[in-house]
């Protein structure tokens, strides 16, 4: 009995010990799902020529700058060159171009105030939405895509609606138009209205912004934004708080060292994106603004000639208001724009984009911006477009014969 009891005791202890060991092993096993296989491999991406409306390819020096060690310090002087301004409130918003657009809307508009928005493409519609979300009363002057506003169009809207702010898109990439801005600033000031422009543009503009990933050829993530003295005073004298703490220009101006007070912590900026945009600006400085304008013009004229030689038609009829950075080409009847675009990507690694909004499926959009503004790139996109277009029409021809 003693042996049997001792044996049973030993077996019981062993069973208990085994159970405890199994429980310990289970406890040590991770209950988290295993990682996807893709994260266990190094990233590898094909080289593509980005000839759409943005982003554009970044040069090696910009990509290298983005890999520099992180720092906790920011500098402001380099952004002012881009806008050719001495505006004190010139900052980089932490975010893409949409963040700068949103920052402009929430700082310059208070609930109940009227804003006049020029709508001739996607960006006027987008800003109208942002303005409404900030409690503003939105009034619009509208034109079809491919057309721009005259001074008389603008003055009529200012007289009728008496807005505190006019929004215009300088380079309307969705319609490939270049809005003339000469004398618009004076006209706005005549009617005691601020002028906000989506662009990198001229004088007498009260607020303007842009993205990093287009003409500057830098990675997206930090967006230049500049306010004139009049725009600055509008923000300082608001009756209500800016609805967004993150985009409050009072805070951002201090964060970027634009005021006299000691800098306060506001948020952690996208440091590597700042490096990239700084290097993009340095490249622009070396080239020179006027040289950059001439180069873009030369390249886009080469594109116009090539498109017309293919028997295709440019969307914007008036050469004076064609946007040099983004060109819209009409898709011929019976041709699927995406078949051509996909052909260009598959066979040439060249990106050509389609239309947006009212022009979805009706146009191709070809971008020539910054680092990509090179004649060889224009010739490459023309070769890809020609091959893709001929491939589509050739297959249609065979189907008809059969």
C-alpha positions as CSV (number, residue, x, y, z in Angstrom):
1,X,0.0,0.0,0.0
2,X,2.8,2.3,0.9
3,X,4.5,1.7,-2.4
4,X,1.3,2.1,-4.4
5,X,0.4,5.3,-2.5
6,X,4.0,6.6,-3.1
7,X,3.8,5.7,-6.7
8,X,0.4,7.4,-7.1
9,X,1.8,10.4,-5.3
10,X,4.8,10.5,-7.7
11,X,2.5,10.2,-10.7
12,X,0.2,12.9,-9.4
13,X,3.2,15.2,-8.8
14,X,4.6,14.5,-12.3
15,X,1.2,15.2,-13.8
16,X,0.8,18.4,-11.9
17,X,4.4,19.4,-12.8
18,X,3.8,18.6,-16.5
19,X,0.6,20.6,-16.5
20,X,2.4,23.5,-14.9
21,X,5.2,23.2,-17.4
22,X,2.7,23.2,-20.3
23,X,1.0,26.3,-18.9
24,X,4.3,28.0,-18.6
25,X,5.2,27.1,-22.2
26,X,1.9,28.4,-23.4
27,X,2.3,31.6,-21.4
28,X,5.7,32.1,-23.0
29,X,4.3,31.7,-26.5
30,X,3.2,35.0,-28.2
31,X,-0.5,35.4,-28.6
32,X,0.1,38.2,-31.2
33,X,-0.6,37.3,-34.9
34,X,2.6,36.5,-36.8
35,X,3.9,39.4,-39.0
36,X,3.2,39.4,-42.7
37,X,5.9,37.9,-44.9
38,X,6.3,41.2,-46.7
39,X,7.8,42.8,-43.5
40,X,10.5,40.2,-43.3
41,X,11.9,41.3,-46.7
42,X,13.7,44.5,-47.6
43,X,11.7,47.0,-49.5
44,X,12.2,47.1,-53.3
45,X,10.5,49.4,-55.7
46,X,10.9,49.7,-59.5
47,X,12.2,53.0,-61.0
48,X,9.3,54.9,-62.6
49,X,9.3,58.2,-64.5
50,X,6.5,60.1,-62.7
51,X,5.1,62.4,-65.5
52,X,1.7,62.8,-64.0
53,X,0.3,65.9,-62.1
54,X,2.4,65.0,-59.0
55,X,4.5,63.8,-57.3
56,X,7.5,64.3,-59.5
57,X,10.7,62.3,-59.2
58,X,13.1,63.5,-56.6
59,X,16.8,64.0,-57.5
60,X,19.3,61.9,-55.6
61,X,20.6,64.8,-53.6
62,X,17.1,65.4,-52.2
63,X,16.6,61.7,-51.4
64,X,20.0,61.7,-49.7
65,X,19.1,64.7,-47.6
66,X,16.0,62.8,-46.4
67,X,18.3,60.2,-44.9
68,X,20.4,62.6,-42.8
69,X,20.4,62.1,-38.9
70,X,17.4,63.4,-37.1
71,X,17.7,66.8,-35.3
72,X,15.4,68.7,-33.0
73,X,16.0,72.1,-34.6
74,X,14.3,73.9,-37.5
75,X,15.3,76.9,-39.5
76,X,13.1,79.4,-41.4
77,X,15.1,81.6,-43.8
78,X,15.3,79.1,-46.7
79,X,11.5,79.1,-47.4
80,X,11.2,82.8,-48.1
81,X,13.3,82.6,-51.3
82,X,10.7,80.3,-52.9
83,X,7.9,82.8,-52.6
84,X,10.1,85.8,-53.3
85,X,8.7,87.4,-50.1
86,X,9.9,89.1,-46.9
87,X,6.7,88.0,-45.1
88,X,7.4,87.4,-41.5
89,X,4.8,84.6,-41.3
90,X,6.4,82.2,-43.7
91,X,6.4,78.7,-42.4
92,X,6.4,75.0,-43.4
93,X,3.1,73.3,-42.3
94,X,3.7,69.7,-41.2
95,X,1.7,67.9,-43.8
96,X,1.1,67.7,-47.5
97,X,-0.4,70.6,-49.6
98,X,-3.8,69.8,-48.3
99,X,-2.6,70.6,-44.8
100,X,-1.5,74.0,-45.9
101,X,-4.8,74.6,-47.6
102,X,-6.6,73.6,-44.5
103,X,-4.4,75.9,-42.4
104,X,-5.2,78.8,-44.6
105,X,-8.9,78.2,-44.4
106,X,-9.1,77.8,-40.6
107,X,-6.9,80.8,-39.9
108,X,-8.3,83.3,-42.4
109,X,-12.0,82.5,-42.0
110,X,-14.3,82.9,-39.0
111,X,-17.8,81.5,-38.6
112,X,-20.3,83.6,-40.5
113,X,-17.8,85.3,-42.7
114,X,-18.2,85.2,-46.5
115,X,-15.5,83.8,-48.8
116,X,-15.6,84.0,-52.6
117,X,-14.2,80.9,-54.2
118,X,-13.2,80.6,-57.9
119,X,-14.3,77.2,-59.0
120,X,-12.9,76.0,-62.3
121,X,-11.6,72.6,-61.2
122,X,-11.1,70.3,-58.3
123,X,-9.2,72.7,-55.9
124,X,-11.9,75.4,-55.8
125,X,-14.4,72.8,-54.9
126,X,-12.1,71.3,-52.3
127,X,-11.4,74.7,-50.6
128,X,-15.2,75.4,-50.6
129,X,-15.7,72.3,-48.6
130,X,-13.0,73.3,-46.1
131,X,-14.4,76.8,-45.7
132,X,-17.9,75.4,-45.0
133,X,-16.4,73.1,-42.3
134,X,-15.0,76.2,-40.7
135,X,-18.4,77.9,-40.6
136,X,-17.8,80.3,-43.4
137,X,-20.5,81.3,-45.9
138,X,-19.2,80.1,-49.3
139,X,-20.1,82.0,-52.5
140,X,-18.7,80.9,-55.9
141,X,-17.8,82.2,-59.3
142,X,-17.6,79.3,-61.6
143,X,-16.1,78.4,-65.0
144,X,-15.9,75.0,-66.8
145,X,-12.6,73.2,-66.5
146,X,-10.1,74.5,-69.1
147,X,-11.2,78.2,-68.6
148,X,-10.0,80.9,-66.3
149,X,-11.5,84.0,-64.6
150,X,-11.3,87.5,-66.0
151,X,-10.8,90.6,-63.9
152,X,-14.4,91.6,-64.6
153,X,-15.6,88.1,-63.5
154,X,-13.7,88.6,-60.2
155,X,-14.8,92.2,-59.6
156,X,-18.4,91.3,-60.2
157,X,-18.2,88.6,-57.5
158,X,-16.4,91.0,-55.1
159,X,-19.1,93.6,-55.6
160,X,-22.0,91.2,-55.2
161,X,-20.9,89.1,-52.2
162,X,-18.5,91.5,-50.3
163,X,-16.3,88.6,-49.1
164,X,-13.4,88.9,-46.6
165,X,-11.4,86.4,-48.7
166,X,-11.1,85.4,-52.3
167,X,-9.7,82.0,-53.1
168,X,-8.1,81.4,-56.6
169,X,-6.1,78.5,-57.9
170,X,-3.1,79.7,-59.8
171,X,-2.2,76.4,-61.4
172,X,-5.4,74.4,-61.7
173,X,-3.9,70.9,-62.3
174,X,-7.2,69.2,-62.7
175,X,-8.0,71.5,-65.7
176,X,-4.4,72.3,-66.6
177,X,-5.1,76.1,-66.6
178,X,-2.9,79.0,-65.4
179,X,-5.1,81.7,-63.8
180,X,-3.8,85.2,-64.6
181,X,-3.1,87.0,-61.3
182,X,-1.9,90.4,-62.5
183,X,-4.0,93.2,-60.8
184,X,-6.1,90.7,-58.9
185,X,-4.4,91.6,-55.6
186,X,-5.1,95.3,-56.1
187,X,-8.7,94.6,-57.0
188,X,-9.1,92.6,-53.8
189,X,-7.6,95.3,-51.7
190,X,-9.9,97.8,-53.3
191,X,-12.8,95.9,-52.0
192,X,-11.2,95.2,-48.6
193,X,-10.8,91.5,-49.3
194,X,-7.8,89.2,-48.7
195,X,-6.5,87.2,-51.6
196,X,-5.6,83.5,-51.0
197,X,-3.8,81.6,-53.8
198,X,-3.2,77.9,-54.2
199,X,0.3,78.2,-55.9
200,X,3.8,79.5,-55.9
201,X,3.1,82.9,-57.4
202,X,3.3,86.7,-57.5
203,X,3.2,89.8,-55.4
204,X,0.1,91.4,-53.8
205,X,-1.0,88.0,-52.6
206,X,-2.1,87.9,-49.0
207,X,-1.7,84.2,-48.4
208,X,-0.3,81.4,-50.6
209,X,0.8,77.8,-50.2
210,X,2.2,75.0,-52.2
211,X,3.3,71.3,-51.8
212,X,6.8,70.0,-51.8
213,X,6.3,67.1,-54.2
214,X,5.8,68.9,-57.4
215,X,8.1,71.7,-58.8
216,X,10.4,71.4,-55.7
217,X,10.8,67.7,-56.4
218,X,10.9,66.8,-52.7
219,X,9.0,64.1,-50.8
220,X,5.6,65.2,-49.6
221,X,5.2,65.9,-45.9
222,X,6.0,69.6,-45.4
223,X,4.3,72.4,-47.2
224,X,5.3,76.1,-47.5
225,X,2.7,78.6,-46.4
226,X,3.2,82.4,-46.3
227,X,0.9,85.2,-44.9
228,X,1.3,88.9,-45.7
229,X,1.1,91.5,-43.1
230,X,-2.6,92.1,-43.8
231,X,-3.3,88.4,-43.5
232,X,-1.3,88.2,-40.3
233,X,-3.3,91.1,-38.8
234,X,-6.5,89.3,-39.8
235,X,-5.5,86.3,-37.8
236,X,-4.2,88.2,-34.8
237,X,-7.5,90.3,-34.6
238,X,-9.8,87.3,-34.9
239,X,-12.9,87.4,-32.6
240,X,-12.8,83.6,-32.2
241,X,-10.1,81.1,-31.7
242,X,-8.7,79.3,-34.7
243,X,-10.6,76.1,-34.7
244,X,-7.5,73.9,-35.2
245,X,-4.7,74.1,-32.6
246,X,-2.4,72.1,-35.0
247,X,-2.8,74.7,-37.8
248,X,-3.1,77.9,-35.7
249,X,-0.7,80.3,-37.4
250,X,-0.2,82.1,-34.0
251,X,1.4,78.9,-32.8
252,X,3.1,77.9,-36.0
253,X,4.7,81.4,-36.4
254,X,6.2,81.1,-32.9
255,X,7.3,77.5,-33.5
256,X,9.2,78.6,-36.6
257,X,10.7,81.6,-34.9
258,X,8.7,84.2,-36.8
259,X,7.9,86.3,-33.7
260,X,9.9,88.0,-31.0
261,X,8.9,85.7,-28.2
262,X,10.8,82.6,-27.0
263,X,10.0,79.5,-29.1
264,X,7.4,77.2,-27.6
265,X,7.0,73.5,-28.2
266,X,4.0,73.0,-30.5
267,X,4.5,69.6,-32.2
268,X,7.2,67.4,-33.6
269,X,7.8,68.5,-37.2
270,X,8.5,66.0,-40.0
271,X,12.2,66.6,-39.8
272,X,13.3,64.4,-42.7
273,X,10.7,66.0,-44.9
274,X,12.1,69.4,-44.0
275,X,15.6,68.2,-45.0
276,X,14.1,67.2,-48.3
277,X,12.3,70.4,-49.0
278,X,15.4,72.4,-47.9
279,X,17.5,70.5,-50.5
280,X,14.9,71.0,-53.1
281,X,15.0,74.7,-52.5
282,X,18.8,74.7,-52.6
283,X,18.6,73.0,-56.0
284,X,16.2,75.7,-57.1
285,X,18.5,78.4,-55.8
286,X,21.4,77.0,-57.9
287,X,19.3,76.8,-61.0
288,X,17.7,80.3,-60.4
289,X,14.0,81.0,-60.5
290,X,14.1,82.7,-64.0
291,X,16.2,79.8,-65.4
292,X,13.7,77.4,-64.0
293,X,10.8,79.2,-65.6
294,X,12.6,79.2,-69.0
295,X,13.4,75.6,-68.7
296,X,9.8,74.6,-67.9
297,X,8.6,76.7,-70.8
298,X,11.0,75.1,-73.2
299,X,10.0,71.6,-72.1
300,X,6.3,72.2,-72.3
301,X,6.5,73.6,-75.8
302,X,8.4,70.5,-76.8
303,X,5.5,68.5,-75.3
304,X,2.9,70.6,-77.1
305,X,4.6,70.0,-80.4
306,X,4.9,66.3,-79.8
307,X,1.3,65.9,-78.8
308,X,0.1,67.7,-81.9
309,X,2.4,65.7,-84.1
310,X,0.6,62.6,-82.8
311,X,-2.7,64.0,-84.1
312,X,-3.9,64.6,-80.5
313,X,-5.6,67.8,-79.2
314,X,-4.7,69.9,-76.2
315,X,-7.6,70.4,-73.8
316,X,-6.9,74.1,-73.0
317,X,-7.5,76.0,-76.2
318,X,-6.0,79.4,-75.3
319,X,-2.2,79.1,-75.1
320,X,-2.0,82.1,-72.8
321,X,-3.7,80.2,-70.0
322,X,-2.2,76.8,-70.3
323,X,-0.4,75.6,-67.2
324,X,3.2,74.8,-68.0
325,X,3.5,72.3,-65.2
326,X,0.5,70.1,-66.1
327,X,-0.8,69.6,-69.6
328,X,-4.2,68.1,-70.4
329,X,-4.6,66.1,-73.6
330,X,-8.0,65.1,-75.0
331,X,-8.7,61.4,-75.1
332,X,-10.0,60.7,-78.7
333,X,-13.5,59.2,-79.0
334,X,-13.6,55.5,-78.6
335,X,-10.3,55.3,-76.8
336,X,-10.1,54.1,-73.1
337,X,-7.7,56.5,-71.4
338,X,-6.8,53.9,-68.8
339,X,-5.7,51.3,-71.4
340,X,-3.2,53.8,-72.8
341,X,-2.1,54.9,-69.3
342,X,-1.7,51.2,-68.2
343,X,0.3,50.5,-71.4
344,X,2.7,53.3,-70.6
345,X,3.3,52.1,-67.1
346,X,3.6,48.4,-68.0
347,X,5.9,48.9,-71.0
348,X,7.8,52.1,-70.3
349,X,7.5,52.6,-66.5
350,X,6.1,56.1,-67.3
351,X,3.2,57.5,-65.4
352,X,0.5,59.4,-67.3
353,X,-2.6,60.3,-65.3
354,X,-6.3,60.6,-66.2
355,X,-8.8,63.4,-65.6
356,X,-10.7,64.3,-62.5
357,X,-14.3,65.5,-61.9
358,X,-16.1,66.5,-65.0
359,X,-13.0,65.5,-67.1
360,X,-12.7,62.0,-65.7
361,X,-12.1,59.6,-68.6
362,X,-11.9,62.5,-71.1
363,X,-8.3,63.7,-70.7
364,X,-4.8,62.6,-70.0
365,X,-2.7,64.8,-67.7
366,X,1.1,65.0,-68.2
367,X,3.3,66.7,-65.7
368,X,6.6,68.4,-66.3
369,X,7.9,69.7,-63.0
370,X,11.1,70.4,-61.3
371,X,13.7,67.7,-61.6
372,X,11.6,66.0,-64.3
373,X,11.6,69.1,-66.5
374,X,14.2,67.7,-68.9
375,X,13.8,67.3,-72.7
376,X,14.8,63.6,-72.6
377,X,11.9,63.0,-70.2
378,X,9.5,64.8,-72.5
379,X,10.7,62.7,-75.4
380,X,10.2,59.5,-73.3
381,X,6.7,60.4,-72.3
382,X,5.8,61.2,-75.9
383,X,7.2,57.8,-77.0
384,X,5.2,56.0,-74.4
385,X,2.0,58.0,-75.2
386,X,2.4,57.3,-78.9
387,X,3.0,53.5,-78.4
388,X,0.1,53.3,-76.0
389,X,-2.3,55.2,-78.2
390,X,-1.3,53.2,-81.3
391,X,-1.6,49.9,-79.5
392,X,-5.2,50.8,-78.5
393,X,-6.2,52.0,-81.9
394,X,-4.4,49.0,-83.6
395,X,-6.4,46.5,-81.6
396,X,-9.6,48.3,-82.5
397,X,-8.7,48.2,-86.1
398,X,-8.1,44.4,-86.0
399,X,-11.4,43.8,-84.3
400,X,-13.2,45.8,-87.0
401,X,-11.5,43.6,-89.8
402,X,-12.5,40.4,-88.1
